[in-house]
Amino acid sequence: GGSCSGLDFAGVTDVYSTGSAFMALNKETDEAQCWGHSISGGSCSGLDFAGVTDVYSTFAAFMALNKETGQAQCWGDLGYGGSCSGLDFARVTDVYRTHTAFMALNKETGQAQCWGDLGYGGSCSGLDFAGVTDVYSTSGAFMALN
């Protein structure tokens, strides 16, 4: 996680972590500080945290989501879900994660998107999640129940 000496934690509302990085978020000011290994999410300068409602993490990546607008940003190791550009998070109701992948689900429509390591949960295209009530995960797979 590295050293946090010199960082100002006044007003921090939430703290999140990956395997080797931290993120401290102030939801009141829409500001965040990240530290630790930069490849694992320890660098978030230049990202916009306005309106972030939820933050999720894998072992080496973060996802910051604004459920109100459907906007999200991901950073960290690409093989662990550190890139979600081009994905649509409008109406996402739930986000799940394995050690190396994320899954964003809209339980109302049964639509899901998965990204990260394809061999460990990062691929769910072509699957139907209609009627799914619960999702569980291990370090390398998702299981959806309906």
Sequence and secondary structure as in RCSB ss.txt:
>XXXX:A:sequence
GGSCSGLDFAGVTDVYSTGSAFMALNKETDEAQCWGHSISGGSCSGLDFAGVTDVYSTFAAFMALNKETGQAQCW
GDLGYGGSCSGLDFARVTDVYRTHTAFMALNKETGQAQCWGDLGYGGSCSGLDFAGVTDVYSTSGAFMALN
>XXXX:A:secstr
    TT   TT  EEEE SSEEEEEETTTTEEEEEE GGGTT  TT   TT  EEEE SSEEEEEETTTTEEEEE
E GGGT   TT   TT  EEEE SSEEEEEETTTTEEEEEE GGGT   TT   TT  EEEE SS EEEE 
